[in-house]
Amino acid sequence: MAKYIVTSALPYVQGMIHLGNLIGSILPADIYYKYLQMNGQEAIFICGSDEHGSAIEIEAIRQKTTPKELADKNHERLKKVLEQYGCTFTHYGRTGTEQNKEIVYAIFNALDKNGYLAESVSEQPYCNVDKRFIPDRFIEGTCPYCGYEHARGDQCEKCGRPLTPKELINPHCTICGKSDITFKQVKNLALNLEKLQGSIKEFIESQSKNNWSRNAINDSEGYLARGLKNREITRDIDWGFKVPKEGYESKVFYVWFDALIGYIGITYEYSKEVAQGYWLDKNTRLVQFMGKDNIEPHTLMWPAMLIGSNLGYILPTTIYAYEFLNWEGQKFSKSRHIGMNLEEALEAMPGEYWRFALASILPETADTDFTIEVLQQSINSELNDGIGNFIHRTLTLVKNNFNDAGLKPEAELGDEAKQVLAKAREQVESYNSYFSTIQIREALKALEAMAAMGNEYLSRKEPWQMLKQGKKDEAMDVLSACAKIAHDIGILLYPFMPNASRKICYFFGTETNEKNLQEDVSKLKLNLADLAPLFSKLSTEQIKKISSFSAAAK
């Protein structure tokens, strides 16, 4: 029987991440992991803080602290807030541990021994005021293509063009604000992708059939067609793991190198036995979630490192990359306060509501736009009026009329009630089918369709009128079918809203696992004494709070 490692791209702990980061990797990974749990699969969910690199080092300078203190603080802060969103990692670790360092050194030494490292000479920007090399993203100037005056040295945020610091007009260092920048030739070590291209191509051709996202396939094939170039794995900064090779002792590993290995290292941080039992077992399926800006590291560099080191670690099975979430037509921007970070979002709406709303607009095939109107449709209409209203009014009618007598066995239902259940079960099949191909947004739509089907049947048959007319058996027929649909929705809601799912299942005296979908509700002992509405619509205050983060409000 296959077992699973589920990972999401490791969030960078320079500061608090935003909702676009959550929807782009961590949330769908957590939803998929919960689906595996619900189905009794053997699986672990690994994630953690990416804590090395120059961005954290520079942010620490700005905050007058050390990179270690900043990483420690933000790691705990982020871990806590992700738990408030209902994320249940097997282990949420970090990349700066001794366990990860040990794995990084083992893979590096193996790559070196096997001949897959190469020397690289490149030009890097150096600030003569701060007396240090500066990452491209910390150099700003005027974009030579569109004239935007705050373009970064790696990309223009306005026109989207990839850039280099040398292309910028009037570049300056964002740390000191000065323009005293020179470019120095620096010697580094690089991963020899040119030598590994054949092996990477073979890997992509063999694995990309396993539910890879279309953008992951297309981008990887494009890189291969153009020919892979060696990628540097060392940098001239202080914050990171020192390179254990003569002549390079003053350098540290480039952050992406130890971050990718962090998936393994974090598992070892959790348990050496578990790590070896999963990462060295060829029956393990490695399912990795990320944003589209992380495709190249995961489909090219990561497998190259695993193949080149030849230490027996499994290769990725599925690589699923999401497009971007925009905030009312614009990119998330911390400096311009466009879009909410995770802490700000929790001040406006509970984490489970955000889980549902974001899952309903997962950018699976194209960039998606978040708007207040989309949020209201998701929470007010689909969640509250759809799922919540159907379950609450069904169980209220059961509580008030049949709580002691119980419900009808499915075998004794009338033909129409049986037909309604059969249609509902088609949606259950669709739900499972969508999860099997990692179409999580569509799986949620199947769940919403079940609630819509139940609401339509309930409204059309009007069992409350039947009860007034003394047609108790006919009313029980309708409510028994609706209760079964409500019960199954409660179970299937678990990956999306685990707490709400547990509450619904409690009403039925059951648990949130797939085997309970087979239960006949007539055999369940209902717990309806504390029955209350499950959800509520967004308040005026909530809408006002969320709207204040739009660009139009600035």
Secondary structure, 3 states (H helix, E strand, C coil): CCEEEEEECCCECCCCCEHHHHHHHHHHHHHHHHHHHHCCCCEEEEEEEECCCHHHHHHHHHCCCCHHHHHHHHHHHHHHHHHHCCCCCCEEEECCCHHHHHHHHHHHHHHHHCCCEEEEEEEEEEECCCCEECCHHHEEEECCCCCCCCEECCECCCCCCECCHHHCEEEEECCCCCCCEEEEEEEEEEECHHHHHHHHHHHHHHHCCCCCCHHHHHHHHHHHHHCCCCEECEECCCCCCECCCCCCCCCEECHHHHHHHHHHHHHHHHCHHHHHHHHCCCCEEEEEEEEHHHHHHHHHHHHHHHHHHCCCCCCCCEEEEECCEEECCECCECCCCECCEHHHHHHHCCHHHHHHHHHCCCCCCCCEEECHHHHHHHHHHHHHHHHHHHHHHHHHHHHHHCCCCCCCCHHHCCHHHHHHHHHHHHHHHHHHHHHHCCCHHHHHHHHHHHHHHHHHHHHHHCHHHHHHCCCHHHHHHHHHHHHHHHHHHHHHCCCCCHHHHHHHHHHCCCCCCHHHHHCCHHHCCCCCCCCCCCCCCCCHHHHHHHHCCCHHHC
